[in-house]
Amino acid sequence: MSKSVLIVDDETLLCRTLANAVRDAGHRAVTADSAEAAMQLLFPSHGFDVVVLDHRLPGRTGLDLLERMREEGQATPAVLMTAYETASMRSRAFELAVAGFFRKPFNLGELLECIEHVAETEEAVRAAARTGRANSA
């Protein structure tokens, strides 16, 4: 089933490459070049199955965006990319329930596999929740 993926990165070439790869895999890809642009796409409703975001963005960081998503009640799975990993950043990412973590440069195939896995897992969780609600009604 086709998934909707938001890709947030200020590196135009990388963003375009990721979007093309996601589309080639049969999914819908939307791009944003900053946390602010992503917030306009995410709020008030999101409609994305996965968000792939860079940590270093103009203005706010990817983790700031992820924190805002969580504060707004959005549990959309997120995959974080960074070329500047620190232990505290990785710790904060996992506190915010990041579903995947990739250090740049990364293997594009592995990132696509992660996106697929995260989207399928989220779909299974949603289906189980719907089944649970139907059984309790």
N, CA and C atoms as a LAMMPS dump frame, in Angstrom:
ITEM: TIMESTEP
0
ITEM: NUMBER OF ATOMS
411
ITEM: BOX BOUNDS ff ff ff
-5.0000000000000000e+02 5.0000000000000000e+02
-5.0000000000000000e+02 5.0000000000000000e+02
-5.0000000000000000e+02 5.0000000000000000e+02
ITEM: ATOMS id mol type element x y z
1 1 1 N 0.839 -1.178 0
2 1 2 C 0 0 0
3 1 3 C 0.885 1.244 0
4 2 1 N 0.527 2.225 -0.764
5 2 2 C 1.3 3.451 -0.89
6 2 3 C 1.258 4.265 0.405
7 3 1 N 2.394 4.79 0.79
8 3 2 C 2.529 5.598 2
9 3 3 C 2.823 7.037 1.624
10 4 1 N 2.547 7.925 2.559
11 4 2 C 2.824 9.339 2.382
12 4 3 C 3.994 9.718 3.294
13 5 1 N 5.075 10.243 2.691
14 5 2 C 6.301 10.534 3.42
15 5 3 C 6.637 12.016 3.296
16 6 1 N 6.84 12.667 4.436
17 6 2 C 7.321 14.048 4.457
18 6 3 C 8.819 14.015 4.679
19 7 1 N 9.57 14.658 3.795
20 7 2 C 11.031 14.719 3.886
21 7 3 C 11.413 16.157 4.186
22 8 1 N 12.135 16.343 5.297
23 8 2 C 12.517 17.684 5.729
24 8 3 C 14.035 17.777 5.759
25 9 1 N 14.599 18.538 4.82
26 9 2 C 16.05 18.726 4.753
27 9 3 C 16.326 19.983 3.946
28 10 1 N 17.278 20.784 4.4
29 10 2 C 17.599 22.019 3.687
30 10 3 C 18.602 21.805 2.555
31 11 1 N 19.144 20.608 2.423
32 11 2 C 20.033 20.285 1.308
33 11 3 C 19.166 19.871 0.114
34 12 1 N 19.036 20.759 -0.856
35 12 2 C 18.117 20.563 -1.974
36 12 3 C 18.383 19.269 -2.732
37 13 1 N 19.629 18.986 -3.034
38 13 2 C 19.947 17.787 -3.808
39 13 3 C 19.577 16.522 -3.036
40 14 1 N 19.912 16.466 -1.757
41 14 2 C 19.571 15.296 -0.945
42 14 3 C 18.055 15.148 -0.833
43 15 1 N 17.378 16.245 -0.61
44 15 2 C 15.914 16.213 -0.49
45 15 3 C 15.285 15.681 -1.78
46 16 1 N 15.755 16.16 -2.909
47 16 2 C 15.237 15.719 -4.207
48 16 3 C 15.547 14.242 -4.443
49 17 1 N 16.763 13.823 -4.099
50 17 2 C 17.157 12.423 -4.27
51 17 3 C 16.284 11.511 -3.419
52 18 1 N 16.081 11.884 -2.159
53 18 2 C 15.227 11.081 -1.28
54 18 3 C 13.791 11.035 -1.79
55 19 1 N 13.274 12.173 -2.2
56 19 2 C 11.893 12.222 -2.702
57 19 3 C 11.736 11.335 -3.931
58 20 1 N 12.697 11.387 -4.851
59 20 2 C 12.628 10.538 -6.043
60 20 3 C 12.693 9.064 -5.68
61 21 1 N 13.548 8.702 -4.734
62 21 2 C 13.667 7.306 -4.314
63 21 3 C 12.372 6.823 -3.661
64 22 1 N 11.773 7.662 -2.835
65 22 2 C 10.502 7.312 -2.186
66 22 3 C 9.416 7.128 -3.245
67 23 1 N 9.372 8.021 -4.215
68 23 2 C 8.379 7.904 -5.298
69 23 3 C 8.627 6.657 -6.138
70 24 1 N 9.903 6.378 -6.438
71 24 2 C 10.239 5.176 -7.209
72 24 3 C 9.819 3.906 -6.474
73 25 1 N 9.767 3.976 -5.141
74 25 2 C 9.326 2.832 -4.336
75 25 3 C 7.797 2.754 -4.264
76 26 1 N 7.116 3.678 -4.942
77 26 2 C 5.66 3.625 -5.023
78 26 3 C 4.914 4.432 -3.985
79 27 1 N 5.612 5.35 -3.33
80 27 2 C 4.981 6.143 -2.286
81 27 3 C 4.875 7.61 -2.695
82 28 1 N 4.109 8.353 -1.935
83 28 2 C 3.959 9.791 -2.138
84 28 3 C 5.02 10.491 -1.296
85 29 1 N 5.744 11.44 -1.885
86 29 2 C 6.772 12.194 -1.169
87 29 3 C 6.471 13.686 -1.255
88 30 1 N 6.543 14.342 -0.111
89 30 2 C 6.39 15.792 -0.019
90 30 3 C 7.647 16.295 0.667
91 31 1 N 8.184 17.43 0.198
92 31 2 C 9.421 17.935 0.789
93 31 3 C 9.214 19.301 1.437
94 32 1 N 10.064 19.569 2.425
95 32 2 C 10.112 20.875 3.086
96 32 3 C 11.581 21.163 3.365
97 33 1 N 11.981 22.442 3.233
98 33 2 C 13.393 22.783 3.413
99 33 3 C 13.711 23.4 4.768
100 34 1 N 12.73 23.424 5.673
101 34 2 C 12.956 23.964 7.023
102 34 3 C 11.903 23.39 7.964
103 35 1 N 12.166 23.529 9.251
104 35 2 C 11.185 23.085 10.247
105 35 3 C 9.903 23.898 10.121
106 36 1 N 10.039 25.19 9.857
107 36 2 C 8.859 26.046 9.723
108 36 3 C 7.993 25.617 8.544
109 37 1 N 8.62 25.319 7.411
110 37 2 C 7.86 24.854 6.249
111 37 3 C 7.187 23.521 6.551
112 38 1 N 7.88 22.651 7.275
113 38 2 C 7.303 21.357 7.648
114 38 3 C 6.112 21.546 8.577
115 39 1 N 6.221 22.489 9.519
116 39 2 C 5.111 22.728 10.448
117 39 3 C 3.854 23.17 9.712
118 40 1 N 4.016 23.935 8.648
119 40 2 C 2.85 24.351 7.866
120 40 3 C 2.171 23.15 7.223
121 41 1 N 2.948 22.131 6.885
122 41 2 C 2.383 20.925 6.285
123 41 3 C 1.818 19.971 7.334
124 42 1 N 2.395 19.991 8.531
125 42 2 C 2.007 19.058 9.586
126 42 3 C 0.835 19.526 10.438
127 43 1 N 0.697 20.825 10.637
128 43 2 C -0.326 21.336 11.551
129 43 3 C -1.365 22.119 10.786
130 44 1 N -2.647 22.021 11.113
131 44 2 C -3.233 21.34 12.262
132 44 3 C -3.4 19.83 12.066
133 45 1 N -3.493 19.362 10.823
134 45 2 C -3.578 17.907 10.619
135 45 3 C -2.388 17.513 9.768
136 46 1 N -2.026 16.23 9.821
137 46 2 C -0.793 15.866 9.143
138 46 3 C -0.992 15.019 7.899
139 47 1 N -1.557 13.872 7.997
140 47 2 C -1.782 13.039 6.828
141 47 3 C -0.543 12.34 6.302
142 48 1 N 0.547 12.313 7.074
143 48 2 C 1.758 11.621 6.658
144 48 3 C 1.914 10.336 7.454
145 49 1 N 2.434 9.306 6.779
146 49 2 C 2.688 8.038 7.448
147 49 3 C 4.046 8.013 8.128
148 50 1 N 5.006 8.749 7.566
149 50 2 C 6.363 8.824 8.103
150 50 3 C 6.919 10.222 7.822
151 51 1 N 7.704 10.734 8.771
152 51 2 C 8.429 11.986 8.567
153 51 3 C 9.918 11.66 8.639
154 52 1 N 10.653 12.038 7.59
155 52 2 C 12.106 11.869 7.547
156 52 3 C 12.693 13.26 7.679
157 53 1 N 13.497 13.472 8.738
158 53 2 C 13.972 14.824 8.952
159 53 3 C 15.456 14.885 9.292
160 54 1 N 16.058 15.959 8.806
161 54 2 C 17.446 16.251 9.121
162 54 3 C 17.47 16.926 10.493
163 55 1 N 18.574 16.757 11.204
164 55 2 C 18.673 17.416 12.505
165 55 3 C 18.982 18.9 12.351
166 56 1 N 19.971 19.221 11.549
167 56 2 C 20.354 20.631 11.381
168 56 3 C 19.535 21.252 10.259
169 57 1 N 18.656 22.153 10.67
170 57 2 C 17.786 22.86 9.731
171 57 3 C 17.874 24.351 10.026
172 58 1 N 17.532 25.198 9.067
173 58 2 C 17.503 26.63 9.347
174 58 3 C 16.458 26.942 10.429
175 59 1 N 16.8 27.776 11.37
176 59 2 C 15.845 28.151 12.425
177 59 3 C 15.827 27.134 13.54
178 60 1 N 14.927 26.185 13.46
179 60 2 C 14.785 25.131 14.473
180 60 3 C 15.48 23.863 14.005
181 61 1 N 15.786 22.996 14.955
182 61 2 C 16.376 21.705 14.583
183 61 3 C 15.268 20.699 14.285
184 62 1 N 15.68 19.592 13.688
185 62 2 C 14.735 18.512 13.443
186 62 3 C 14.152 17.975 14.737
187 63 1 N 14.961 17.94 15.791
188 63 2 C 14.452 17.477 17.085
189 63 3 C 13.459 18.465 17.685
190 64 1 N 13.66 19.76 17.432
191 64 2 C 12.672 20.754 17.873
192 64 3 C 11.338 20.495 17.174
193 65 1 N 11.407 20.205 15.885
194 65 2 C 10.194 19.89 15.128
195 65 3 C 9.539 18.627 15.677
196 66 1 N 10.33 17.602 15.929
197 66 2 C 9.787 16.362 16.466
198 66 3 C 9.154 16.583 17.84
199 67 1 N 9.799 17.384 18.666
200 67 2 C 9.234 17.695 19.987
201 67 3 C 7.886 18.403 19.84
202 68 1 N 7.806 19.332 18.917
203 68 2 C 6.542 20.052 18.678
204 68 3 C 5.451 19.091 18.199
205 69 1 N 5.828 18.168 17.327
206 69 2 C 4.866 17.165 16.862
207 69 3 C 4.317 16.382 18.045
208 70 1 N 5.194 15.949 18.935
209 70 2 C 4.764 15.153 20.089
210 70 3 C 3.893 15.983 21.027
211 71 1 N 4.257 17.257 21.223
212 71 2 C 3.45 18.146 22.071
213 71 3 C 2.05 18.333 21.505
214 72 1 N 1.932 18.319 20.183
215 72 2 C 0.644 18.493 19.516
216 72 3 C -0.128 17.178 19.418
217 73 1 N 0.443 16.112 19.986
218 73 2 C -0.241 14.828 19.991
219 73 3 C -0.052 14.004 18.735
220 74 1 N 0.885 14.386 17.89
221 74 2 C 1.142 13.637 16.662
222 74 3 C 2.155 12.528 16.941
223 75 1 N 1.723 11.319 16.763
224 75 2 C 2.583 10.153 16.986
225 75 3 C 3.195 9.651 15.684
226 76 1 N 3.112 10.43 14.624
227 76 2 C 3.665 10.035 13.332
228 76 3 C 5.114 9.597 13.504
229 77 1 N 5.472 8.413 13.025
230 77 2 C 6.849 7.956 13.167
231 77 3 C 7.819 8.876 12.433
232 78 1 N 8.978 9.086 13.044
233 78 2 C 9.991 9.96 12.458
234 78 3 C 11.319 9.233 12.359
235 79 1 N 12.006 9.497 11.253
236 79 2 C 13.346 8.982 11.026
237 79 3 C 14.263 10.195 10.965
238 80 1 N 15.306 10.204 11.8
239 80 2 C 16.21 11.339 11.896
240 80 3 C 17.506 11.067 11.142
241 81 1 N 17.962 12.082 10.389
242 81 2 C 19.24 12.012 9.679
243 81 3 C 20.137 13.112 10.226
244 82 1 N 21.43 12.834 10.352
245 82 2 C 22.349 13.877 10.79
246 82 3 C 23.775 13.562 10.375
247 83 1 N 24.542 14.595 10.144
248 83 2 C 25.974 14.45 9.914
249 83 3 C 26.733 14.842 11.178
250 84 1 N 26.018 15.327 12.187
251 84 2 C 26.626 15.882 13.393
252 84 3 C 26.061 15.216 14.639
253 85 1 N 26.305 13.934 14.776
254 85 2 C 25.746 13.173 15.887
255 85 3 C 26.501 13.429 17.186
256 86 1 N 25.736 13.606 18.259
257 86 2 C 26.298 13.645 19.603
258 86 3 C 25.493 12.688 20.465
259 87 1 N 26.076 12.279 21.577
260 87 2 C 25.372 11.363 22.478
261 87 3 C 24.103 12.012 23.027
262 88 1 N 24.172 13.296 23.368
263 88 2 C 22.979 13.964 23.917
264 88 3 C 21.892 14.103 22.863
265 89 1 N 22.276 14.346 21.605
266 89 2 C 21.276 14.446 20.543
267 89 3 C 20.607 13.099 20.316
268 90 1 N 21.398 12.05 20.278
269 90 2 C 20.849 10.698 20.083
270 90 3 C 19.913 10.351 21.241
271 91 1 N 20.302 10.689 22.456
272 91 2 C 19.472 10.419 23.629
273 91 3 C 18.141 11.169 23.535
274 92 1 N 18.211 12.442 23.178
275 92 2 C 16.978 13.24 23.034
276 92 3 C 16.096 12.668 21.932
277 93 1 N 16.708 12.239 20.837
278 93 2 C 15.939 11.662 19.727
279 93 3 C 15.141 10.453 20.199
280 94 1 N 15.772 9.586 20.956
281 94 2 C 15.064 8.389 21.405
282 94 3 C 14.049 8.7 22.498
283 95 1 N 14.284 9.751 23.294
284 95 2 C 13.273 10.197 24.259
285 95 3 C 12.008 10.655 23.532
286 96 1 N 12.189 11.193 22.337
287 96 2 C 11.062 11.667 21.525
288 96 3 C 10.517 10.567 20.618
289 97 1 N 10.95 9.345 20.855
290 97 2 C 10.447 8.161 20.151
291 97 3 C 10.756 8.176 18.66
292 98 1 N 11.991 8.572 18.313
293 98 2 C 12.399 8.495 16.92
294 98 3 C 12.411 7.019 16.514
295 99 1 N 11.923 6.741 15.332
296 99 2 C 11.799 5.35 14.876
297 99 3 C 13.038 4.854 14.144
298 100 1 N 13.865 5.769 13.69
299 100 2 C 15.078 5.403 12.974
300 100 3 C 16.079 6.53 13.061
301 101 1 N 17.36 6.186 13.005
302 101 2 C 18.435 7.177 13.154
303 101 3 C 19.517 6.858 12.134
304 102 1 N 19.831 7.81 11.254
305 102 2 C 20.829 7.604 10.207
306 102 3 C 21.864 8.713 10.232
307 103 1 N 23.112 8.29 10.235
308 103 2 C 24.219 9.239 10.18
309 103 3 C 24.607 9.445 8.714
310 104 1 N 24.705 10.705 8.299
311 104 2 C 25.111 11.034 6.933
312 104 3 C 26.62 10.866 6.81
313 105 1 N 27.118 10.376 5.692
314 105 2 C 26.35 9.822 4.577
315 105 3 C 25.801 8.447 4.943
316 106 1 N 24.668 8.114 4.372
317 106 2 C 24.014 6.839 4.686
318 106 3 C 23.73 6.086 3.401
319 107 1 N 23.382 4.835 3.554
320 107 2 C 23.017 3.993 2.432
321 107 3 C 21.545 4.25 2.113
322 108 1 N 21.276 4.709 0.906
323 108 2 C 19.906 5.052 0.525
324 108 3 C 18.969 3.853 0.626
325 109 1 N 19.436 2.687 0.222
326 109 2 C 18.619 1.482 0.306
327 109 3 C 18.219 1.17 1.732
328 110 1 N 19.149 1.347 2.67
329 110 2 C 18.845 1.091 4.084
330 110 3 C 17.83 2.087 4.617
331 111 1 N 17.943 3.342 4.202
332 111 2 C 16.972 4.346 4.628
333 111 3 C 15.584 4.015 4.092
334 112 1 N 15.508 3.606 2.825
335 112 2 C 14.216 3.235 2.238
336 112 3 C 13.616 2.025 2.953
337 113 1 N 14.447 1.047 3.292
338 113 2 C 13.966 -0.115 4.049
339 113 3 C 13.424 0.314 5.402
340 114 1 N 14.102 1.247 6.043
341 114 2 C 13.646 1.752 7.337
342 114 3 C 12.293 2.449 7.195
343 115 1 N 12.15 3.282 6.178
344 115 2 C 10.882 3.979 5.945
345 115 3 C 9.756 2.964 5.749
346 116 1 N 10.002 1.954 4.926
347 116 2 C 9.004 0.901 4.683
348 116 3 C 8.638 0.19 5.981
349 117 1 N 9.665 -0.2 6.744
350 117 2 C 9.434 -0.922 7.995
351 117 3 C 8.646 -0.07 8.992
352 118 1 N 9.036 1.179 9.135
353 118 2 C 8.37 2.083 10.076
354 118 3 C 6.915 2.287 9.668
355 119 1 N 6.67 2.503 8.376
356 119 2 C 5.299 2.715 7.894
357 119 3 C 4.449 1.47 8.094
358 120 1 N 5.014 0.296 7.807
359 120 2 C 4.259 -0.95 7.984
360 120 3 C 3.961 -1.218 9.459
361 121 1 N 4.936 -0.947 10.319
362 121 2 C 4.729 -1.133 11.76
363 121 3 C 3.638 -0.204 12.263
364 122 1 N 3.676 1.047 11.839
365 122 2 C 2.665 2.012 12.262
366 122 3 C 1.28 1.6 11.769
367 123 1 N 1.208 1.105 10.537
368 123 2 C -0.069 0.641 9.997
369 123 3 C -0.608 -0.534 10.814
370 124 1 N 0.275 -1.455 11.201
371 124 2 C -0.141 -2.607 12.017
372 124 3 C -0.632 -2.161 13.39
373 125 1 N 0.047 -1.187 13.981
374 125 2 C -0.367 -0.66 15.288
375 125 3 C -1.749 -0.008 15.183
376 126 1 N -1.949 0.78 14.14
377 126 2 C -3.257 1.428 13.95
378 126 3 C -4.361 0.388 13.736
379 127 1 N -4.068 -0.644 12.937
380 127 2 C -5.058 -1.697 12.684
381 127 3 C -5.397 -2.427 13.976
382 128 1 N -4.386 -2.712 14.78
383 128 2 C -4.629 -3.391 16.061
384 128 3 C -5.469 -2.521 16.98
385 129 1 N -5.212 -1.224 16.982
386 129 2 C -5.987 -0.305 17.821
387 129 3 C -7.44 -0.265 17.352
388 130 1 N -7.648 -0.248 16.031
389 130 2 C -9.026 -0.247 15.506
390 130 3 C -9.734 -1.538 15.88
391 131 1 N -9.032 -2.66 15.767
392 131 2 C -9.617 -3.965 16.114
393 131 3 C -9.963 -4.003 17.596
394 132 1 N -9.071 -3.488 18.428
395 132 2 C -9.308 -3.445 19.866
396 132 3 C -10.525 -2.602 20.218
397 133 1 N -10.676 -1.47 19.543
398 133 2 C -11.85 -0.616 19.783
399 133 3 C -13.112 -1.299 19.31
400 134 1 N -13.034 -1.997 18.169
401 134 2 C -14.218 -2.694 17.636
402 134 3 C -14.633 -3.838 18.559
403 135 1 N -13.659 -4.542 19.117
404 135 2 C -13.96 -5.646 20.018
405 135 3 C -14.539 -5.184 21.351
406 136 1 N -14.178 -3.969 21.781
407 136 2 C -14.673 -3.478 23.069
408 136 3 C -16.019 -2.776 22.942
409 137 1 N -16.464 -2.549 21.719
410 137 2 C -17.737 -1.83 21.517
411 137 3 C -18.937 -2.713 21.606
